[in-house]
Amino acid sequence: MDSKRLGRHILVEFYNCDNELLNDAGKIKEYMVEAANVAKATVVESIFHTFNPWGVSGVVVIQESHLTIHTWPEYGYAAVDLFTCGEDVDPWIAFDYLKEKFKAEKTETVEINRGNVKKIYNYSQGKYKNIVFKPQSIEA
Amino acid sequence: MDSKRLGRHILVEFYNCDNELLNDAGKIKEYMVEAANVAKATVVESIFHTFNPWGVSGVVVIQESHLTIHTWPEYGYAAVDLFTCGEDVDPWIAFDYLKEKFKAEKTETVEINRGNVKKIYNYSQGKYKNIVFKPQSIEA
């Protein structure tokens, strides 16, 4: 575990994707769930919706945070978020998988640390110490 | 509509929140859904989970994208994402509402544009023109 942050979050812009695919909620769900799996995340639940006249929104809740997608099939564009916690899950593996599946000709990404450990410590005046990510399981 | 991007995304770090609240999935769901409402978003579906030994993850899918939260009650910390499209919804209203409800003593935010219109146009070699956000409704 990198002790500097609890999680990392990749904001992905997929340009010039397969237009038809970006309006196919079934396929998108399949790929987003599989992206979580290949990244070694544990899927808790997923929901996907198709919008009128077009576009798909979907979320895969994972034990280690979430993957989301919003598509604009008419522009070949999709906004994807890959937010993971802990060292066992690598969001970049999910990124590589989705880039290929959506046939994105151009991609842009920003990786942002979430839950900076030093800030949590400093802002609490040292109240919170030994700040580490703890593996969790879903409550029964 | 600001013609420069399809959506905007605020990444929020809430520090030194009410610890007990951050482990109360029912309250968190209530506040996240209400945050969507006060920002004039249209809620499509929401899912919230409590983790063992602690922590809550939740998503509110809105017609205009999503709100998400992941909490670390043991550190008083929550990572919140407020992603909205179109001009009718203001994610900063949701931010103000949640900041108060979670009693966050310290907050940090980053706002990132999603779906830069000029890039969509340029990367497609001008294939996609007149790029605007279109209000959508959920498919029946």
HADDOCK unambig.tbl for C-alpha pairs under 7 A between the chains (distance, minus, plus):
assign (segid A and resid 13 and name CA) (segid B and resid 115 and name CA) 6.98 0.50 0.50
assign (segid A and resid 15 and name CA) (segid B and resid 120 and name CA) 6.53 0.50 0.50
assign (segid A and resid 16 and name CA) (segid B and resid 124 and name CA) 6.29 0.50 0.50
assign (segid A and resid 50 and name CA) (segid B and resid 138 and name CA) 6.61 0.50 0.50
assign (segid A and resid 50 and name CA) (segid B and resid 139 and name CA) 5.96 0.50 0.50
assign (segid A and resid 51 and name CA) (segid B and resid 136 and name CA) 6.24 0.50 0.50
assign (segid A and resid 51 and name CA) (segid B and resid 137 and name CA) 5.77 0.50 0.50
assign (segid A and resid 51 and name CA) (segid B and resid 138 and name CA) 4.60 0.50 0.50
assign (segid A and resid 51 and name CA) (segid B and resid 139 and name CA) 5.06 0.50 0.50
assign (segid A and resid 52 and name CA) (segid B and resid 136 and name CA) 5.68 0.50 0.50
assign (segid A and resid 52 and name CA) (segid B and resid 137 and name CA) 5.28 0.50 0.50
assign (segid A and resid 52 and name CA) (segid B and resid 138 and name CA) 5.80 0.50 0.50
assign (segid A and resid 52 and name CA) (segid B and resid 139 and name CA) 5.21 0.50 0.50
assign (segid A and resid 53 and name CA) (segid B and resid 136 and name CA) 6.74 0.50 0.50
assign (segid A and resid 57 and name CA) (segid B and resid 65 and name CA) 6.93 0.50 0.50
assign (segid A and resid 65 and name CA) (segid B and resid 57 and name CA) 6.93 0.50 0.50
assign (segid A and resid 65 and name CA) (segid B and resid 70 and name CA) 6.71 0.50 0.50
assign (segid A and resid 70 and name CA) (segid B and resid 65 and name CA) 6.73 0.50 0.50
assign (segid A and resid 75 and name CA) (segid B and resid 128 and name CA) 5.93 0.50 0.50
assign (segid A and resid 79 and name CA) (segid B and resid 114 and name CA) 6.77 0.50 0.50
assign (segid A and resid 79 and name CA) (segid B and resid 115 and name CA) 6.97 0.50 0.50
assign (segid A and resid 114 and name CA) (segid B and resid 79 and name CA) 6.79 0.50 0.50
assign (segid A and resid 115 and name CA) (segid B and resid 13 and name CA) 6.95 0.50 0.50
assign (segid A and resid 115 and name CA) (segid B and resid 79 and name CA) 6.97 0.50 0.50
assign (segid A and resid 120 and name CA) (segid B and resid 15 and name CA) 6.53 0.50 0.50
assign (segid A and resid 124 and name CA) (segid B and resid 16 and name CA) 6.28 0.50 0.50
assign (segid A and resid 128 and name CA) (segid B and resid 75 and name CA) 5.94 0.50 0.50
assign (segid A and resid 136 and name CA) (segid B and resid 51 and name CA) 6.23 0.50 0.50
assign (segid A and resid 136 and name CA) (segid B and resid 52 and name CA) 5.65 0.50 0.50
assign (segid A and resid 136 and name CA) (segid B and resid 53 and name CA) 6.70 0.50 0.50
assign (segid A and resid 137 and name CA) (segid B and resid 51 and name CA) 5.74 0.50 0.50
assign (segid A and resid 137 and name CA) (segid B and resid 52 and name CA) 5.24 0.50 0.50
assign (segid A and resid 138 and name CA) (segid B and resid 50 and name CA) 6.58 0.50 0.50
assign (segid A and resid 138 and name CA) (segid B and resid 51 and name CA) 4.58 0.50 0.50
assign (segid A and resid 138 and name CA) (segid B and resid 52 and name CA) 5.80 0.50 0.50
assign (segid A and resid 139 and name CA) (segid B and resid 50 and name CA) 5.95 0.50 0.50
assign (segid A and resid 139 and name CA) (segid B and resid 51 and name CA) 5.05 0.50 0.50
assign (segid A and resid 139 and name CA) (segid B and resid 52 and name CA) 5.23 0.50 0.50
